């Protein structure tokens, strides 16, 4: 069987080499702020479900990266979370050292403080570290909210909200 010839290597004069300069200010950067907008259907209970397949932070003891997949469920009240701000907020943990339990609960606390939802849940599935995988589920329920059963749409198998 004949070998395919190798493509030529890029050279500074080659059109395959990018000469684009990095912007002075990155178009997106991590932030600790969560932005909100008015709930378009405040008279109805419905679930917002966010899947975060690539969450990272650092182990506070070794400095090695920890990886997790989050599912965040929110029954909004008067406000909803703006997705790009959520992405940038979660990105801000990339260089922070924290235990799984602290990160999961801190994210829920910050989300509740920003959005003031009727209900919120974070299910965090942390990748194996030291031979042990960790799942953490943290919930918030607004005082007095009875809520009807709210079942998430198709997605990973997680606990469902029951009123």
C-alpha positions as CSV (number, residue, x, y, z in Angstrom):
1,X,0.0,0.0,0.0
2,X,1.4,3.4,-1.0
3,X,2.0,6.0,1.7
4,X,0.2,9.3,1.4
5,X,2.6,12.1,1.1
6,X,2.9,14.4,4.1
7,X,1.5,17.9,3.8
8,X,4.1,20.6,3.8
9,X,5.0,22.0,7.2
10,X,3.8,25.6,7.9
11,X,6.4,28.3,7.6
12,X,6.2,31.9,8.6
13,X,5.3,32.8,5.0
14,X,2.7,30.0,4.7
15,X,-1.0,30.9,4.8
16,X,-1.4,28.1,7.4
17,X,0.3,30.2,10.1
18,X,-1.9,32.7,12.0
19,X,-0.6,36.2,12.4
20,X,-3.5,37.2,14.5
21,X,-2.6,39.1,17.6
22,X,-4.2,38.4,21.0
23,X,-6.7,41.1,21.9
24,X,-5.7,43.6,24.6
25,X,-8.7,42.5,26.7
26,X,-10.0,38.9,26.5
27,X,-13.5,38.8,25.0
28,X,-14.5,36.5,28.0
29,X,-12.8,36.2,31.3
30,X,-13.7,34.5,34.6
31,X,-15.9,36.5,36.9
32,X,-17.5,36.1,40.4
33,X,-20.7,38.0,39.4
34,X,-24.0,36.3,38.4
35,X,-26.2,38.4,36.2
36,X,-30.0,38.0,36.2
37,X,-33.0,39.0,34.1
38,X,-36.8,39.2,34.8
39,X,-38.6,35.9,34.8
40,X,-40.8,35.9,31.7
41,X,-43.4,33.5,33.4
42,X,-43.4,34.3,37.1
43,X,-46.9,32.9,37.6
44,X,-45.8,29.4,36.7
45,X,-43.5,26.8,38.3
46,X,-41.1,25.5,35.8
47,X,-37.6,24.1,35.9
48,X,-34.5,25.5,34.3
49,X,-31.9,22.8,34.0
50,X,-28.3,23.5,33.2
51,X,-25.8,20.8,32.4
52,X,-22.1,21.7,33.1
53,X,-20.0,18.8,31.7
54,X,-16.6,20.4,32.2
55,X,-16.3,22.0,35.6
56,X,-12.8,22.2,37.0
57,X,-11.2,23.5,40.2
58,X,-8.0,22.5,42.1
59,X,-7.6,20.1,45.0
60,X,-6.7,22.3,48.0
61,X,-4.2,19.7,49.3
62,X,-2.3,18.7,46.2
63,X,-3.0,21.5,43.7
64,X,-4.0,18.9,41.1
65,X,-7.1,19.5,39.0
66,X,-10.5,18.1,40.0
67,X,-13.1,17.6,37.4
68,X,-16.9,17.4,37.8
69,X,-20.1,17.4,35.9
70,X,-22.9,19.5,37.4
71,X,-26.6,19.6,36.8
72,X,-28.2,22.7,38.2
73,X,-32.0,22.9,38.5
74,X,-33.8,26.1,39.4
75,X,-37.5,26.9,39.8
76,X,-37.2,30.7,39.3
77,X,-39.3,33.2,41.1
78,X,-39.0,36.8,39.9
79,X,-35.5,36.4,38.2
80,X,-33.6,34.0,36.0
81,X,-29.9,33.5,35.7
82,X,-28.1,34.8,32.5
83,X,-26.3,31.9,31.0
84,X,-23.0,33.6,29.9
85,X,-22.6,35.0,33.4
86,X,-23.1,31.5,34.9
87,X,-20.5,30.1,32.5
88,X,-18.0,32.8,33.5
89,X,-18.8,32.4,37.2
90,X,-18.2,28.7,37.0
91,X,-15.0,29.3,35.0
92,X,-13.7,31.4,37.9
93,X,-13.2,28.3,40.0
94,X,-10.6,26.8,37.6
95,X,-7.6,28.1,39.6
96,X,-9.1,27.9,43.1
97,X,-8.4,25.1,45.5
98,X,-11.5,23.9,47.4
99,X,-13.0,20.6,48.6
100,X,-15.8,19.2,46.6
101,X,-18.4,19.8,49.4
102,X,-17.3,23.5,49.7
103,X,-17.5,24.2,46.0
104,X,-20.9,22.6,45.5
105,X,-22.5,24.4,48.4
106,X,-20.8,27.7,47.7
107,X,-22.1,27.7,44.1
108,X,-25.6,26.9,45.4
109,X,-25.4,29.7,48.0
110,X,-24.2,32.3,45.3
111,X,-26.9,31.2,42.9
112,X,-29.6,31.5,45.6
113,X,-28.3,34.9,46.6
114,X,-28.4,36.2,43.0
115,X,-31.6,34.7,41.7
116,X,-33.7,34.2,44.9
117,X,-35.4,31.1,43.4
118,X,-38.4,29.1,44.7
119,X,-36.2,26.0,44.5
120,X,-32.6,25.2,43.5
121,X,-30.6,22.0,43.4
122,X,-27.1,21.2,42.3
123,X,-26.1,17.6,41.6
124,X,-22.3,17.4,41.3
125,X,-20.6,14.3,40.0
126,X,-16.9,14.5,40.8
127,X,-14.5,12.3,38.9
128,X,-12.6,9.7,40.7
129,X,-9.8,10.9,43.0
130,X,-7.8,8.4,45.1
131,X,-10.0,5.6,43.8
132,X,-13.3,7.2,45.0
133,X,-15.9,9.0,43.0
134,X,-18.0,11.6,44.8
135,X,-21.6,12.7,44.2
136,X,-22.9,15.7,46.1
137,X,-26.5,17.0,45.9
138,X,-27.2,20.3,47.6
139,X,-30.7,21.9,47.7
140,X,-32.5,25.1,48.6
141,X,-36.2,25.5,49.0
142,X,-37.8,29.0,49.6
143,X,-39.6,29.1,52.9
144,X,-43.3,28.5,52.3
145,X,-42.9,27.2,48.7
146,X,-45.0,24.1,48.3
147,X,-44.4,23.6,44.6
148,X,-46.0,21.0,42.5
149,X,-44.0,18.1,41.2
150,X,-41.5,19.5,38.7
151,X,-39.7,16.8,36.7
152,X,-36.6,17.7,34.6
153,X,-36.6,17.1,30.9
154,X,-34.6,14.3,29.4
155,X,-31.0,14.4,30.6
156,X,-28.8,12.5,33.1
157,X,-30.6,10.4,35.7
158,X,-30.8,12.6,38.7
159,X,-33.2,13.1,41.7
160,X,-36.3,14.9,40.7
161,X,-38.1,17.8,42.5
162,X,-41.2,16.7,44.3
163,X,-43.4,19.2,46.0
